[in-house]
Amino acid sequence: MPTRPQKVYYFGTCLIDLCYPQAGMAGIELIQREGIEVIFPQQQSCCGQPAYNAGFPEETRKVARQQLKAFPHDYPIVVPSGSCGGMLKHHYPRLFANEPEAAEAQRFASRVIELTEFLVTVLDIKLEDRGQPIKVTWHSSCSALREMGVIEYSKSLIRQLQNVELIELQRERECCGFGGTFSVKQPDISSAMVSDKVSDIAQTGAARVLSGDCGCLMNIGGALEYRNIAIPAQHLAEFIWERTHG
């Protein structure tokens, strides 16, 4: 198991900052409860992924350079998002491969760790479920599944909760259709993909759908609401905090 740090940085992400602050705070509180000091640099901003995926590498580097400056000390950088985590960990080294910041970007990337992986592999967190029995299902975002490889950490945390039954999706490995700018550029395809995802969620009989990525939650939650399916979409950190604090 990696060495347990005394301090960590927390990368908030744009969607958590603007749309899901409760999810971000839940992640911070879970770490703090384990006796770790959490530092939230006020200078942080977007990871640069929207510009990067849209084909604007120089504009991305302008944004990314700010992140390199905002996390100067050699602390782990905990990210409550597989998507943003993937950008920071895997794409920053490529983005700066031929730039003066190449070595700095490599060091930065080596410190990035997704929240659930940090809770499981570094903190070895033990959860005591204080909630009522509930059935939930889990959506694996593409980046968390394929880039960061953290899905089993997320599921292991859910399975620690004694009164929570996890019902697997039949089409778990399929994208929800969000994909950032993809949903804007290819709305018909995106709409069909999220429709398939929502149908899969509905057939589980779960009372809640959980994920570790707020982009997916926004897309899936909106589609569920549009189809009048009363299944809330919630970030895993918020769900765990709700059931274990007090």
N, C-alpha and C positions, 0 to 999 in steps of 0.2 A: 504494500500500500504506500502511495506517495507520502512524503512528509507533511504533517498537518501544519499549515501556516498560522501565524498569529494575526495576519492582516491579509485582506484581499481587496482588489478593485472590483467594482460592479459596473458592467456596461449595460445601460438601461434600455437601449433600442428606441427607435422613433415611435413605433406603434404602442409600446408600453407607456412611453412618456405622454403621448397624445390621446390614446384611446383606452389603455388598460393599466392605469397607474396602480390599481389594487394588486395586479399580478406582480408587478415589479416590487412593490413593498412586501408582498408575501415572501418572495424569494430572499429579500434582504433579511427579513425577520427569521426565516428558517436558518440562515447562516449565523446570524447574531445569537440565536438561542443556543447554538453550539459553542459559544464563547469566542467567536471570531470577530475581529473588528472589520467592518465593511466600509470602504472608502468609495464615495461616489463623486468622481471628478466633475465639477460643474462645467468644465470646458469641453466635455465630450459632446458629440453630435451624432449624425448619421454615420453608419459604417461605410457608406458609399455604394452599396449594392445596386440601388436603382439606376444610377448613372453607369455603373459597370456593366450591368446586364443589358442596358440600352446601347452599349457600344461607344461610350465616352470615357476612355481610359485616363486622359489627362485631367478631365474634370473630376474623375474619381480620385486621382492622386491628390488633388487639392483638398478634398474632404478627408482622405485617409491620413494625410500628413498631420492634420489636427488631432487625430486619434493617437498617433504615435507620440505626440507631444503631451497629450492629456494623461497618459499612464506611464510616467517616467521611472517609477521604482520597480524593483524586481519582485513584485507581488503577482500571484495568479490573477488573471482577469476572468471573472465569472460572468457568463452570458446566459440569460434566461430565454434563449432562442437558438434553435438549431440552424436557422437560416442566417442570422447575423453572425453566429459563431462560425459557420462555414466560411463566410466572407472574410472574417478577421483571421482565421487560422489557416485556411487553404489558399485564398486568393490574394491576400496581401503580399506574400512572398513572390508570387507571379507578377503582380502589379508593379512591384518595385525591383524586379530582377535585374534590370539594366540601369537602375537609378542609384544615386549616391546613398540613398537610405536602404539599400538592399540588406545589409547586415542587421540594421536596426529593425527592419520589417520581419526578418527571420526570428530575431529575439522576441519581438512583440508576439508573433504568432505562436511561438513555443509556450507562452504563458497563458494562452486562451484555453478555457475549458467551459463546456456547457454546464448549466446549473445542476441537472440531475446526475451527470457523471461526477461532478464535484461532491455532491451530497453523499453519493454511494461509495466512490472509490477513494476519496480523500478523507471525508469526515466519518464514513461508516455510520451514517445516521440511523438511529433506531426510533421508529414512530409508534406512538400509542394512540390508537383510534378512539376518539371521544364522541363520534357521530352515530346517528341512527343507521340501520341497515339500508343500503342503497346499491343499485346496479348501475354501472357506468360502462361506457365504451371508450376506446382510445383511437385517435387519429394520429398516425405517424406522418409528420411532414417529410417531404422529399429530402430536404437538406439534413434533417436530424437522422433520417434513416440511412441515406446513402453517403453523405459527406462526413457527418460527425459520428455516425455509428453509435448512437446513444439510446436507442429505443428500449433495449433490455434494462438499462438503468431506470428509465422512466417507469416501465412496467413493474420492476421490482419494488419501487416505492409504493405503487398502488397496491401491490400484493401484500405489503406489510400492514395495510389497514384492515383490521380484522373484520369490520362490518361492511366492507366494500367488495362487491362481486364484479370482476372485470369480464366483460363479454367482448370477445374479439370480433372485429369486423371481418366479413367475408372478403372484402376487397381492400384490405388495409394498405397494401403496397401501392395502390393507385393514388395519383395526385388528386387533390381537391379542385384543381383548376385555377387556383389563384395566380401563383407564379408572378406576383408583382405586376409588371407592365404587360405580361401575357394576357391577363384578364381584360385589359383595356384594348390591346391590339387584336385579340382574337376572342371577342365576347361570346360568340355563338358556341365555339368549342369549349370555352371556359364554363359557360352556363350548362352545357351538357355534362361536363365532368363533375361539377358540383351537384348536379341533379342525381347522378349515379351515387355519389358519396352520401348524400342526404337520405336516399332510399335505403342504402345499406345501414346507415345509422338508425333509421326508424324501425327496421326489421329486428333489431337486437332487443327491443323492449327496454333499453336503458333509460334511466331518468336524467342522465347527463352525458355529454361528450367532452372528453378532455383532450388537450394537446399541449405541446410545449412551444408552439409557435403562434403568435398573435395574428399574423396575416391569414393563416388557415382558419383560425377561430373567427375572425371577422367575416371571411367568405362563407364558411359553413354556417355560422350563426345567422347571418343575413338570409341565407337560402332556407334554413329551417323556419325562420320567422315568416318569410315570404310564403311558404307552403303551409303555414299555420300548424307546424309541428312543435309541440311544447316541450322541446328538449333543449335546455340551456347549454351553450358552449362556453367552456371555462378553462383557463390556464391551469396546468397541473399544480404549480406552486400555490396558487390561491386556494385550490381545492384541499391540498394537504394542510395548509395553514389553518383553514376553517375547521378541519376535523381534529387537529392535534393541539391547538393552543387553548389556554384557559386553566 
